[in-house]
Amino acid sequence: MLKKTRIILSALFFGLITFYFLDFAAILPHQFHVLAHIQFVPALMSLSLFILVALIALTLIFGRIYCSVICPMGVFQDIVNRMSKKTARRKKRFRFSPAKNILRWTVLAVTTVTFLCGFTAILGLLDPYSAFGRIMTNVFKPVYMTGNNLLESVFSQSGNYTFYQVDASLISMSSCMIGLLTFLLIGFLAWKHGRTWCNTICPVGTLLGFVSRFSLFKIRIDENKCTHCMVCGTQCKASCIDSRNQRIDYTRCVDCFDCLDSCKEGALTYSLPSASLKKHTGDNDQPEVPANTSKRRFLTIGLAATAASGAMAQARNKWGAGMDGQRNGQRKQRTPITPPGSVSLAHFQAHCTSCHLCVSKCPSHVLKPAFMEYGAAGMMQPTVYFDKGFCNFDCTVCGDVCPNGAIKPLTVEQKHLTQMGKVVFMKRYCIVHTDGTSCGACSEHCPTQALSMVPYRNGLTIPHVNTDICVGCGGCEYVCPARPFRAVYVEGNEVQQKARPFVEKKEEEVKVDDFGF
């Protein structure tokens, strides 16, 4: 019963969050972004104390339920493992293996130290939720949208227009490659070795594993019923059951409950502590590395990680200060554009773990994973490009869905005054100047009239810039017809500012007493 309940709940969580990443047609209600907000690292990054306390309390009571039910990467590994089990020749696939504690705590220490030093790339790579989000957004979503386009082609021939064509191109080649490699690596480990990733590399698994040692409900072994058949150990995907010595490593147990069904003697129970079983549960008999050796190694690794992270943080600042991302081929952009509501470049980089949920849900497709625009530390973090659209003046989706607090939620009124960048006009590229022809496309598409047309020569008008009321939406850059170099572009703000409210000019009504002639 416990196993079936876990499978139903995990399938529900996994199915909903997976489809929420893939859902380009907004079939799921907007409120489903809460599935991202209840993930551990996003809750930690956004300081959502209620969610953090709830997850820790859940672990203290039931063990690592988060890893087996809520975490989509954990459920993904279970799915791969189940597929592997169906095709495996041997029924006894797993066996107990000692915990790699030095590696586990080293990864957690390096991740923590580098994060505290401002280098969030490692946390972004290892966070299970963010890694899963990148896989869905960059690898599977293009495939999903290609399938939609194929269905549109088939259905439209019979006069059914339920489906419609969408852009199924890759958002970022580098992020796609990283997502694909992550998918293959974790998938391979799950296929061959079960939950190895969770119990060796994942920092969330290590942290919650430490907490789960003190959980109330645990898998417990009844020595009087146990016959040392070791069947339970062969079914344990976490390789944490030492059947020979009747011990369970609770730091690695993910509460999948596979072992309960495998024991024909009923020696395994998921229950509260019992005096008769306490001796045999392994609560106080965890295999440990000698204290003096492990502490020395941990201290050495911690110091090395601190020094390395400091050097990487300095390199990030150096690269970030001198980073000139080439856009449109005509000029070097000094400051990349961060999404509206990200407060500042420093705040955004310190909180974003590159889960790409905002990239997936952006209706205008202006958010794209960065390559080196932010420097090495900000690789894969979203930045704003206006080659395929512009930021909708009334849209607040990215701030609404961001679970990390990297993009603060904005009201529509706040969005209207949030200046993520300022327009720059280059007269030498404007077709009014080069071709002597009228245009005004940038002015027509500017929602704040930061670009207005003023008299030029020969009866023509040319754009004039008022950066005080510009919000950096990119409408002007997107529609500018000048080629090969556009005459207007948006330069990002390191600290997002408040634009001055603009006043719409009211057209004067002209009274005509007669026919006018």
Secondary structure, DSSP 8 states (H G I E B T S, - for coil): -HHHHHHHHHHHHHHHHHHHHH-SS--S-GGGGHHHHTSHHHHHHTT-HHHHHHHHHHHHHHSSHIIIII-HHHHHHHHHHHHHHHH-S-S---------HHHHHHHHHHHHHHHHTT--HHHHHH-HHHHHHHHIIIIIHHHHHHHHHHHHHHHHHTT--SS-----S-S-HHHHHHHHHHHHHHHHHHHHHSSHIIIII-HHHHHHHHHHTT-SSEEEE-TTT-----HHHHH-TT--EETTTTEE-TTT-----HHHHH-TT--EEEES--TTTGGGS-SS------HHHHHHHHHHHHHHHHHHHHHHHHHHHHHHHT--EEETTTEEESS----TT--BHHHHHHH-----HHHHH-TT--EEE-SSTT-GGGTT-EEE--SS----TT--HHHHH-SSSSS----HHHHTTEEEEEEEE-GGG-HHHHT-----HHHHT-SS-SEEEEE-STT-EEEEE-GGG-----HHHHH----SS-SEEEEEEEEEEE--------------SSS--
